[in-house]
């Protein structure tokens, strides 16, 4: 039977994703091309069981001979990265025993326990608060077990608690403006079904959150990237894009942007909302990491939410308990007009129906005034220590790599030293015992090849060891010796 | 700003959905047309903020004058069911204060507490088992809080427990064949992204589960209905459809089919899998209600799962804790080949990331041999009592309505008496204090207008009162007096 995957990749698309694979002195063209394709598969950017273009098409798109493409495909078949059937085409594959690459950013659970996962930005739970909140939730459960448990908009007690947090942040909000969702990702998927038609444009920051870009692709949307400046949002570029590309919506992460950590100022927020209102563009503001402010002074004077600058349904806000508290909870929310909330709740049954009752009750306890300040202080202290350890390790082991120290969020966005491609690094690093997200996952159409995202979600000693391994992987790519250091003993998660 | 909905309905589609609205003697055509459109909106079959066809197009499709359509639109505008803007078109709307209709089947949480919800087939939780399992899960939680909580394929302990259940049912299964999901609905959405291309065909039973049909629409699939016989699956029609329509996949509910309650025999299973294997069609078997077998003798000799007749990846199975235990859990699973499981897990980050840890631990306890038999016995006894109460009430209050008593599942599929349209009944019933799912929600293209689905998920006395109200609603449609009875005092959920 042919593979059951729906995926196919076109020749032009593959040409863009391969980038400048034909470097002079890189050896025979067919081997370099095979290597480039192998990297795309291993890095998860071309999913397994994706149909590749016919040899003739790809040779035309790349400007190489058909023999080169045929030889590259043959090499990949020999290695187990390609399977073909006469008359039916060729599909990407994985050699037996290779861990499955992931689309988007996701933990590499299939791999060996010996490899450090620097791929995802998610932390251990804040204890004892999480267990305490869960115990309180279970104690309350009997009040809910006599219901069918199906509340598409969420439990009113939690909707109220989330609304109160917005009000406290300077954005008066009622529970009818809140819907509880399956994390911010479930919120995004649900929202896309309602507001984006296939083939419509969606403006995104470049870089942006890898999983949101992937969700946009599944929704059939066309991402229009607007590059971020080193220190913030390019408002002229945004105004131009909203006006000229007329995107249906724009997806933004104004509060400790993922992956760069940038924070949008109030002036920028005001200008962006005004621009979007004038073009009728819906702004989707992802606030997943807003609570992870690592500068105590800044925490006391945080900009108001993007939606605070909106007066007419221009801004929809996505939030989540996944970064503030724990990824093992899977509770998120949408803040929107009551009308849109009602529509989203009415449409939820065919996606994920409802959110689990116990988790909702637990998040309500975590958000309560007698628990939240303590939890936030604990989380911020911990993340700050982890960030500082990562910064120190990168400066020590990867001296040529550059980055900006973020004031919040969970990751460094790092420009690699010359000659180190993020995709090649990501695939090589696995052999050196570390997984890392390459830059192109956070971009549209294979750009950002010189970047990697390094989350600081792990304990300092694990982070340090991960960076040491990453440096060894980078050295193996450039031929330079890694900065020497003894390998410390660590206990991995 | 124009509405942000992506929805539009074509003139031909609307013609089909309206059915035979032009009955002789029904009054002025424009009023009857407006009434038909109003019913479609109130019944949730044309969502709010859906763009309607231009008057000229609709008049051509319906074979009526443009004046008739214009007058119908004008009446709907006056009533608040339509909003128009010159040059931009007309969108469906709801008068202020009307509860939002739902797409698919979902609880009417927005409505008054005085209305009985016969829309959804979901029950109160089995106590004390649910609370006990949750408490045990929270006690185990500290072993997991040191992880990031993100396990795309699910916790291995639960994957193993689910696999063991399949093995016990005659289908040897390992944990690598199981992925834990956000209910069966989350499993279906995730699977559709991998295996169905937009515009590809998917064969479905007619009737089928309303929310799955809606999810298919969102996936861009084209549903090909295969009518069920009164007592089972029409294997000739299935073989013909698989051969002639060459659908990419078929979605089936062989174990107490929703909504009819039918159970597929082992012979039918064997034949269906063989037919699908020969045409290369993927069979998606939804087993959500398999545990709700209401006949103790049958429970001891249940047919083996559909996948037991498969030897090569033809069948993917969806399961859920939502009906067996409680809808407030939101835990489901997929059983498939290890390769497909790895691909689905690798692709999950952009949809719903992972499932909540505590819920997974609780479901593992509910599935454990020291708890499951007791819980199942309790659930089956309860559902049997509820079913018998519903059967009795329908026979008493709605004597002309016909149905087959199901051996399992959670609903009666009832053919209404002559002259009672399911859609009209659904909208009228709300005024009589009961919500009910009309037949066309369970069909493709507006068929099954003479049916309603009546779940037996509520306590007997509530069910009885709901049917009494339904009979009053039906009487108001036909003009016949309802079977007289005093209204009992009930405490609603």
Boltz contact constraints between the chains, C-beta under 6 A:
constraints:
  - contact:
      token1: [A, 1]
      token2: [B, 280]
      max_distance: 6.0
  - contact:
      token1: [A, 4]
      token2: [B, 195]
      max_distance: 6.0
  - contact:
      token1: [A, 4]
      token2: [B, 282]
      max_distance: 6.0
  - contact:
      token1: [A, 6]
      token2: [B, 197]
      max_distance: 6.0
  - contact:
      token1: [A, 100]
      token2: [B, 342]
      max_distance: 6.0
  - contact:
      token1: [A, 100]
      token2: [B, 346]
      max_distance: 6.0
  - contact:
      token1: [A, 102]
      token2: [B, 346]
      max_distance: 6.0
  - contact:
      token1: [A, 103]
      token2: [B, 346]
      max_distance: 6.0
  - contact:
      token1: [A, 103]
      token2: [B, 347]
      max_distance: 6.0
  - contact:
      token1: [A, 104]
      token2: [B, 349]
      max_distance: 6.0
  - contact:
      token1: [A, 104]
      token2: [B, 350]
      max_distance: 6.0
  - contact:
      token1: [A, 105]
      token2: [B, 349]
      max_distance: 6.0
  - contact:
      token1: [A, 106]
      token2: [B, 152]
      max_distance: 6.0
  - contact:
      token1: [A, 106]
      token2: [B, 349]
      max_distance: 6.0
  - contact:
      token1: [A, 107]
      token2: [B, 150]
      max_distance: 6.0
  - contact:
      token1: [A, 109]
      token2: [B, 151]
      max_distance: 6.0
  - contact:
      token1: [A, 122]
      token2: [B, 148]
      max_distance: 6.0
  - contact:
      token1: [A, 122]
      token2: [B, 150]
      max_distance: 6.0
  - contact:
      token1: [A, 124]
      token2: [B, 146]
      max_distance: 6.0
  - contact:
      token1: [A, 125]
      token2: [B, 145]
      max_distance: 6.0
  - contact:
      token1: [A, 127]
      token2: [B, 145]
      max_distance: 6.0
  - contact:
      token1: [A, 130]
      token2: [B, 145]
      max_distance: 6.0
  - contact:
      token1: [A, 131]
      token2: [B, 141]
      max_distance: 6.0
  - contact:
      token1: [A, 134]
      token2: [B, 138]
      max_distance: 6.0
  - contact:
      token1: [A, 134]
      token2: [B, 358]
      max_distance: 6.0
  - contact:
      token1: [A, 135]
      token2: [B, 138]
      max_distance: 6.0
  - contact:
      token1: [A, 138]
      token2: [B, 134]
      max_distance: 6.0
  - contact:
      token1: [A, 138]
      token2: [B, 135]
      max_distance: 6.0
  - contact:
      token1: [A, 138]
      token2: [B, 138]
      max_distance: 6.0
  - contact:
      token1: [A, 141]
      token2: [B, 131]
      max_distance: 6.0
  - contact:
      token1: [A, 145]
      token2: [B, 125]
      max_distance: 6.0
  - contact:
      token1: [A, 145]
      token2: [B, 127]
      max_distance: 6.0
  - contact:
      token1: [A, 145]
      token2: [B, 130]
      max_distance: 6.0
  - contact:
      token1: [A, 146]
      token2: [B, 124]
      max_distance: 6.0
  - contact:
      token1: [A, 148]
      token2: [B, 122]
      max_distance: 6.0
  - contact:
      token1: [A, 148]
      token2: [B, 327]
      max_distance: 6.0
  - contact:
      token1: [A, 149]
      token2: [B, 326]
      max_distance: 6.0
  - contact:
      token1: [A, 149]
      token2: [B, 327]
      max_distance: 6.0
  - contact:
      token1: [A, 149]
      token2: [B, 328]
      max_distance: 6.0
  - contact:
      token1: [A, 150]
      token2: [B, 107]
      max_distance: 6.0
  - contact:
      token1: [A, 150]
      token2: [B, 122]
      max_distance: 6.0
  - contact:
      token1: [A, 150]
      token2: [B, 327]
      max_distance: 6.0
  - contact:
      token1: [A, 151]
      token2: [B, 109]
      max_distance: 6.0
  - contact:
      token1: [A, 152]
      token2: [B, 106]
      max_distance: 6.0
  - contact:
      token1: [A, 182]
      token2: [B, 182]
      max_distance: 6.0
  - contact:
      token1: [A, 182]
      token2: [B, 352]
      max_distance: 6.0
  - contact:
      token1: [A, 183]
      token2: [B, 353]
      max_distance: 6.0
  - contact:
      token1: [A, 185]
      token2: [B, 352]
      max_distance: 6.0
  - contact:
      token1: [A, 185]
      token2: [B, 353]
      max_distance: 6.0
  - contact:
      token1: [A, 186]
      token2: [B, 352]
      max_distance: 6.0
  - contact:
      token1: [A, 189]
      token2: [B, 351]
      max_distance: 6.0
  - contact:
      token1: [A, 193]
      token2: [B, 218]
      max_distance: 6.0
  - contact:
      token1: [A, 195]
      token2: [B, 4]
      max_distance: 6.0
  - contact:
      token1: [A, 197]
      token2: [B, 6]
      max_distance: 6.0
  - contact:
      token1: [A, 211]
      token2: [B, 349]
      max_distance: 6.0
  - contact:
      token1: [A, 211]
      token2: [B, 350]
      max_distance: 6.0
  - contact:
      token1: [A, 214]
      token2: [B, 350]
      max_distance: 6.0
  - contact:
      token1: [A, 215]
      token2: [B, 350]
      max_distance: 6.0
  - contact:
      token1: [A, 218]
      token2: [B, 193]
      max_distance: 6.0
  - contact:
      token1: [A, 280]
      token2: [B, 1]
      max_distance: 6.0
  - contact:
      token1: [A, 282]
      token2: [B, 4]
      max_distance: 6.0
  - contact:
      token1: [A, 326]
      token2: [B, 149]
      max_distance: 6.0
  - contact:
      token1: [A, 327]
      token2: [B, 148]
      max_distance: 6.0
  - contact:
      token1: [A, 327]
      token2: [B, 149]
      max_distance: 6.0
  - contact:
      token1: [A, 327]
      token2: [B, 150]
      max_distance: 6.0
  - contact:
      token1: [A, 328]
      token2: [B, 149]
      max_distance: 6.0
  - contact:
      token1: [A, 328]
      token2: [B, 357]
      max_distance: 6.0
  - contact:
      token1: [A, 329]
      token2: [B, 356]
      max_distance: 6.0
  - contact:
      token1: [A, 330]
      token2: [B, 356]
      max_distance: 6.0
  - contact:
      token1: [A, 342]
      token2: [B, 100]
      max_distance: 6.0
  - contact:
      token1: [A, 346]
      token2: [B, 100]
      max_distance: 6.0
  - contact:
      token1: [A, 346]
      token2: [B, 102]
      max_distance: 6.0
  - contact:
      token1: [A, 346]
      token2: [B, 103]
      max_distance: 6.0
  - contact:
      token1: [A, 347]
      token2: [B, 103]
      max_distance: 6.0
  - contact:
      token1: [A, 349]
      token2: [B, 104]
      max_distance: 6.0
  - contact:
      token1: [A, 349]
      token2: [B, 105]
      max_distance: 6.0
  - contact:
      token1: [A, 349]
      token2: [B, 106]
      max_distance: 6.0
  - contact:
      token1: [A, 349]
      token2: [B, 211]
      max_distance: 6.0
  - contact:
      token1: [A, 350]
      token2: [B, 104]
      max_distance: 6.0
  - contact:
      token1: [A, 350]
      token2: [B, 211]
      max_distance: 6.0
  - contact:
      token1: [A, 350]
      token2: [B, 214]
      max_distance: 6.0
  - contact:
      token1: [A, 350]
      token2: [B, 215]
      max_distance: 6.0
  - contact:
      token1: [A, 351]
      token2: [B, 189]
      max_distance: 6.0
  - contact:
      token1: [A, 352]
      token2: [B, 182]
      max_distance: 6.0
  - contact:
      token1: [A, 352]
      token2: [B, 185]
      max_distance: 6.0
  - contact:
      token1: [A, 352]
      token2: [B, 186]
      max_distance: 6.0
  - contact:
      token1: [A, 353]
      token2: [B, 183]
      max_distance: 6.0
  - contact:
      token1: [A, 353]
      token2: [B, 185]
      max_distance: 6.0
  - contact:
      token1: [A, 356]
      token2: [B, 329]
      max_distance: 6.0
  - contact:
      token1: [A, 356]
      token2: [B, 330]
      max_distance: 6.0
  - contact:
      token1: [A, 356]
      token2: [B, 356]
      max_distance: 6.0
  - contact:
      token1: [A, 356]
      token2: [B, 359]
      max_distance: 6.0
  - contact:
      token1: [A, 357]
      token2: [B, 328]
      max_distance: 6.0
  - contact:
      token1: [A, 358]
      token2: [B, 134]
      max_distance: 6.0
  - contact:
      token1: [A, 359]
      token2: [B, 356]
      max_distance: 6.0
